[in-house]
Amino acid sequence: MWEATVNPFQFLFVSRSAGPILGFAPQIWMQQPNLWSERVHPEDRATVARKVDDAAHRGEGYQLEYRMLSADGKTVWVRDLVNVIRDGDGAVRLRGVTVDVTETKHLEQRLRHSANHDALTGSGIGPRSRTRSSGRFAT
């Protein structure tokens, strides 16, 4: 669990259970305001920032899956489940949970690969499929 301000983005609270996900202690997240944006995978950074800003401006909670880089440089897939909270002064805070979904993403990738590749040869099946009656490939 965590809580953060939006503008500027700054963690106010990070639970101890967050440490193992990316390998940073909760205090580091709160002491280094740019850590989150720096750890979002470079290919996902612009999209994630835009979606978070849009949700905060609309005042709507969101769910978002994206990649982050762990302390040791490994790619970790996460899912954020976030509520947007406005206080009496109109300031916006984000309160959420970040879940490691890396294994799920790897399983999905293997399933997609299996669906598109011959189990015996490993070669791509592409748009062809076997017909039931003849066993021949139809294009």
C-alpha positions in Angstrom: 0.0 0.0 0.0 1.1 3.5 -0.6 -0.1 7.1 -0.7 1.3 10.0 -2.8 0.6 13.6 -3.8 0.2 14.2 -7.5 1.7 17.6 -8.2 4.5 17.2 -7.4 4.5 13.4 -7.3 5.8 12.5 -3.8 5.2 9.4 -1.7 3.8 10.2 1.7 3.5 6.6 2.9 4.9 3.3 1.5 4.2 0.0 3.4 7.0 -2.4 4.3 5.5 -5.0 2.0 6.5 -2.8 -1.0 10.2 -3.4 -0.5 10.5 -6.9 -1.9 8.7 -6.0 -5.2 11.5 -3.7 -6.5 14.1 -4.0 -3.9 13.9 -0.5 -2.4 13.1 0.2 1.3 10.0 2.3 1.9 12.1 5.2 3.2 13.9 5.4 -0.1 10.6 5.9 -2.0 9.6 8.8 0.3 13.1 10.4 0.3 13.6 10.4 -3.5 10.7 12.0 -5.2 11.9 11.0 -8.7 12.5 7.4 -7.9 9.1 6.1 -9.1 9.3 7.9 -12.5 12.9 6.8 -12.9 12.0 3.2 -12.2 9.1 3.0 -14.7 10.4 1.2 -17.7 11.5 3.8 -20.3 9.2 2.4 -23.0 6.2 2.7 -20.6 7.1 6.0 -18.9 5.2 8.5 -21.1 2.0 6.4 -21.3 2.0 5.7 -17.5 2.6 9.3 -16.6 -0.2 10.5 -18.9 -2.7 7.9 -17.6 -1.9 8.8 -13.9 -2.2 12.5 -14.6 -5.5 12.0 -16.5 -7.0 9.9 -13.8 -5.9 12.4 -11.1 -7.4 15.4 -13.0 -10.7 13.5 -13.6 -10.7 12.4 -9.9 -11.3 8.8 -11.0 -9.6 5.7 -9.6 -7.7 3.5 -12.0 -6.0 0.1 -12.7 -2.9 0.1 -14.7 -0.3 -2.6 -15.7 3.2 -1.5 -16.7 6.8 -2.4 -16.3 9.2 -1.1 -13.7 13.0 -1.7 -13.2 14.0 -3.3 -9.9 17.0 -2.2 -7.9 19.1 -4.9 -9.6 17.9 -3.8 -13.1 15.4 -6.6 -13.7 12.1 -5.9 -15.4 9.1 -6.3 -13.1 5.5 -6.1 -14.3 3.2 -4.4 -11.8 -0.5 -3.7 -11.5 -1.5 -0.5 -9.7 -5.0 -0.4 -8.2 -5.5 3.3 -7.2 -8.1 5.5 -5.7 -8.0 9.3 -6.2 -8.8 11.3 -3.1 -9.5 15.1 -2.9 -9.1 16.8 0.4 -11.1 19.9 1.5 -8.6 22.2 -0.2 -8.9 20.5 -3.5 -5.4 18.8 -3.3 -5.3 15.4 -4.9 -3.7 12.4 -3.4 -3.4 8.9 -4.8 -3.9 5.9 -2.5 -3.1 2.5 -4.0 -1.8 -1.0 -4.0 0.9 -2.2 -6.3 1.0 -5.9 -7.1 3.8 -7.8 -8.8 2.2 -9.5 -11.8 5.5 -10.6 -13.5 4.7 -14.3 -13.3 1.2 -13.8 -14.7 2.7 -11.8 -17.6 5.3 -14.6 -18.3 2.5 -17.2 -18.3 0.4 -15.1 -20.7 3.4 -14.8 -23.0 4.0 -18.6 -23.0 0.4 -19.2 -23.7 0.5 -16.9 -26.7 3.7 -18.5 -27.9 2.1 -22.0 -27.6 -1.0 -20.9 -29.5 1.1 -19.7 -32.4 3.8 -22.3 -32.6 3.9 -26.0 -33.4 4.6 -28.0 -30.2 6.9 -30.4 -32.0 9.0 -28.1 -34.2 8.6 -24.8 -32.4 8.0 -23.2 -35.8 5.4 -20.5 -36.2 2.0 -21.6 -37.3 1.0 -18.2 -38.5 -2.4 -17.8 -40.2 -2.5 -21.5 -41.3 -4.5 -24.1 -39.6 -5.1 -27.8 -40.0 -8.5 -28.9 -41.4 -10.1 -31.7 -39.4 -11.0 -33.9 -42.4 -7.8 -34.0 -44.4 -5.1 -33.1 -41.8 -3.7 -30.8 -44.5 -2.9 -27.1 -43.9 -5.3 -24.6 -45.1 -4.3 -21.0 -45.8 
